[in-house]
């Protein structure tokens, strides 16, 4: 089965370029990244903090049986509603260094939009290490869930 979320990892570069088209107006796609309740639904995580502004911070964590099994945090460097978010991403309790993430939101029609994500890693080796994990499948699953959750808000 072909994944709808496309991931490009060009040889010799320390970045990923990720694209996904959604059957959602750009304002709703953007809302899926700025509204803590919606983020929690499609990501399946707890949104501890989400300050949607330049120099704001964010923190998510996933718990199982009372234990934190995943935590991530960062700083929002740029935030332009319905257009872009630039942030850092740090996986807690991990050897991965901080990443830089650029999210661009683009209207294709009144009812469809595209998300382009550029993730910059400290090195090509760290990028490749992430790509070897089930990263593509997990991100595709999350984007499928985003489509479902946000589409249900339109009804």
C-alpha positions in Angstrom: 0.0 0.0 0.0 1.4 3.4 -1.0 1.8 5.9 1.7 0.1 9.3 1.1 2.8 11.1 3.1 5.9 11.4 0.9 9.3 11.5 2.5 12.5 12.4 0.5 15.9 11.9 2.0 18.5 13.1 -0.5 21.9 11.5 -0.4 24.6 13.9 1.1 22.0 16.1 2.8 21.1 16.2 6.5 17.4 16.9 5.9 14.1 15.3 5.2 11.5 16.9 2.9 8.0 15.6 3.7 4.8 16.5 1.7 1.2 15.5 2.2 -2.0 16.7 0.5 -5.1 16.8 2.6 -8.8 17.1 1.7 -9.1 20.0 4.1 -9.1 23.8 3.7 -5.8 25.2 4.7 -7.3 27.0 7.7 -8.4 23.6 9.1 -5.1 21.9 8.3 -3.3 24.7 10.2 -5.8 24.4 13.1 -4.8 20.8 13.5 -1.3 22.0 14.4 -2.3 25.0 16.6 -5.3 23.7 18.6 -4.1 21.6 21.6 -7.2 19.5 21.8 -7.1 18.6 18.1 -3.3 17.9 18.3 -3.9 15.5 21.2 -6.6 13.7 19.2 -4.7 13.0 16.0 -1.3 12.5 17.5 -2.5 10.3 20.4 -0.5 12.3 22.9 -0.9 14.7 25.8 -0.3 18.3 24.9 1.4 19.7 28.1 2.2 23.1 26.6 1.6 24.7 23.2 2.3 28.5 23.0 1.5 29.4 19.5 3.6 32.5 19.1 7.1 33.5 18.2 9.4 32.4 21.1 6.6 30.2 22.5 7.4 26.7 23.7 5.7 23.4 23.4 5.8 20.0 25.1 4.0 16.7 24.3 4.2 13.4 26.2 2.6 10.0 25.8 1.9 7.9 28.9 1.2 4.2 29.2 0.2 2.6 32.5 1.2 5.8 34.4 4.7 6.0 32.8 5.9 8.5 30.3 7.0 6.5 27.2 7.6 9.4 24.9 8.3 13.1 25.5 9.2 15.8 23.1 9.6 19.6 23.4 10.9 22.7 21.7 10.7 26.3 21.0 8.5 28.0 18.3 10.7 30.3 16.3 8.1 31.6 13.8 4.3 31.4 13.8 2.3 32.8 10.9 -1.4 31.6 11.0 -2.4 29.5 8.0 1.1 29.9 6.5 4.0 28.5 8.5 5.4 27.3 11.8 9.1 27.0 12.5 10.2 25.2 15.6 12.8 23.1 17.3 12.1 19.5 18.2 13.9 17.6 20.9 13.1 14.0 21.8 13.5 13.6 25.6 15.5 10.7 26.9 17.0 10.1 23.5 20.5 10.4 21.9 19.0 12.3 19.0 20.1 15.9 18.9 17.7 18.8 18.5 16.1 19.1 15.0 14.9 22.2 13.2 11.4 21.9 11.6 9.8 24.1 9.0 6.1 23.5 8.4 4.5 25.3 5.4 0.8 25.3 4.8 -0.5 25.9 1.3 -4.1 26.1 -0.1 -4.4 24.1 -3.3 -8.2 24.8 -3.7 -10.8 26.0 -1.3 -11.2 22.5 0.0 -7.7 21.0 -0.3 -4.3 21.9 1.0 -0.7 20.8 1.2 1.6 20.5 4.1 5.4 20.6 3.4 7.7 19.8 6.2 11.5 20.3 6.1 13.3 18.7 9.0 17.0 19.6 9.4 19.2 17.2 11.4 22.6 17.7 13.0 24.0 15.2 10.6 23.1 12.9 7.7 23.8 10.0 10.0 21.1 11.1 12.5 18.7 11.6 9.7 19.4 8.1 8.3 19.0 6.6 11.8 15.5 8.1 12.1 14.5 7.0 8.6 15.5 3.4 9.4 12.9 3.3 12.2 9.2 2.9 11.2 9.2 6.7 10.9 7.4 6.9 7.5 4.7 4.5 8.5 4.1 6.3 11.8 4.0 9.7 10.2 1.6 8.5 7.5 -0.6 7.0 10.2 -0.6 10.3 12.1 -1.5 12.3 9.0 -4.3 9.8 8.1 -5.6 10.3 11.6 -5.3 14.1 11.2 -7.4 13.9 8.1 -10.1 11.8 9.9 -10.2 14.0 13.1 -10.3 17.3 11.3 -12.7 16.2 8.6 -15.1 15.1 11.4 -15.0 18.7 12.8 -16.4 20.0 9.5 -19.6 17.9 9.8 
